[in-house]
Amino acid sequence: MYDLDGIARQYAALRAELPGVAVRFAMKACPVDEVLARLARLGSGFDAASPQEIAQALRTGVDPGLIHYGNTVKSDRNIAEAHRLGVRDFATDSPEDVAAIAEHAPGSRVFCRIATTGEGALWGLSRKFGCSPEDALGVLGAARAAGLVASGLSVHVGSQQMTTEAWGAAIDSLAALLEALNRRGIVLDRINLGGGLPALGVLDRRGRPLEPPLDKMFVVIREGMERLRAVNAGPLDFLLEPGRHLVADHGAIRAHVARLTSRHRLDGTREDWLYLSCGKFNGLYEMDQLQYRLEFPTHRGGPSVDAVVAGPTCDSDDAYAHEDGLVAVPRGVASGDPVWVHSCGAYATAYATQGFNGVAPLPYICVGGSTSDGELA
Ligand SMILES: Cc1ncc(COP(=O)(O)O)c(C=O)c1O
């Protein structure tokens, strides 16, 4: 269940923290038509990862100029299709990809993604994407030589980033790279600060609140933008492509209890398990790294038992990775009782298998949406 007004409020709060920064919602976090339409109405653009996502974004009526192809992994056919759909902004990180963009999306603008360590993030996005700053000089030089517009740089500090230091390190790399590019006569006009801003309601692997230092992150980002503007030889615009931060805390799964059991392991220790109707393969794919607050609306208070929480399939990976992270479950819960799984509005409905073990992907509903955007701020 998605709360459209909550998402709209989150969008407004982010814009207030980072005035002037254009938002391109990372659709992969929540490719739900109603959510995209609401964000488009508020002025958001979209970070799309494929032509299919671009087509979905366009169905909101958004201007193609507000959509970029943010995935550095794309085939010739993907690039040509994106170009046909009107997209002119492409992320890249290799000379091979630049050559393909020049051929299949001639004249487009590219921004080069630089690698980060992903340190401090609960869902790191390092290694597969982004190049070194040295490579970025070559990539943007090659783009210009191939008739593309060398327009910007992008970073992603890793999803659910928990530290301000990661943002600081990203700004340091961007500043040094802008200076090096300027020395070569390449003056960029945009910096894409990526995603990575955290959700506030998720728990760590021990079931404790994560409490990311969000306010301090915004300070580091604001100061970082000033610094980057100061070092660059020309004016700079900033973009952000948040996914999780906008939607995670405004979506919840209404699951139910399959069974609460108590069994002995081979070493004689007793273990209690709570099996839910949703798990790793239908909504909680990130449960290795993140845990979610559970609410049992029909059992408030009363005695509880510390249980391992797991999904419904015959796969032993389909369980919270628990380092002492047992969850207090009301002793009296019975099969069929409702359970709210909170703060799982990001990467839930789409990150699911097509019926593994016969378990269907999650259906969804959207609530809210009646409040006018003006009233939300
Ligand atoms: C290119 C790109 N941008 C933005 C995001 C969104 O990241 P987050 O949900 O951490 O904000 C992702 C996530 O995978 C991504 O790959």
The ligand as an ORCA input file, in Angstrom:
! r2SCAN-3c Opt
* xyz 0 1
  C      21.479      5.060    -11.414
  C      20.710      5.042    -10.146
  N      20.206      6.186     -9.684
  C      19.468      6.242     -8.561
  C      19.194      5.094     -7.848
  C      18.337      5.213     -6.636
  O      19.046      4.955     -5.486
  P      18.362      5.126     -4.080
  O      17.155      4.290     -4.057
  O      19.395      4.703     -3.107
  O      18.039      6.584     -3.905
  C      19.743      3.870     -8.258
  C      19.497      2.646     -7.493
  O      19.856      1.563     -7.839
  C      20.507      3.839     -9.455
  O      21.000      2.703     -9.934
*
